[in-house]
Amino acid sequence: MAIKFFYTCNVKLQPTSHEANKIIEQQRDAILNLIDTKIETDMKEVIAKIESQNQKFDMQTQSLKNEIKIVYWVIGIAMTILLAIIALKK
């Protein structure tokens, strides 16, 4: 009688392996969902920062292109004036 009572108490107190596996799977799934959510949020922030940096880089590149065009014009005008002065001296 004592053995039967002990056996029934153990069965009632301890979950079956199927129930334990189900609980472990649910916990694992919940943790993985939390990790996925955190990674997704972090990736959105990273992508936003990268896009912001790309826009800044594009603006700086355009500014540099404009400055190079100005330098070409200045050099062209200076060369034209220099050649005109040389031509007038002869």
Helices and strands as residue ranges (DSSP letters): H 2-13, H 17-89
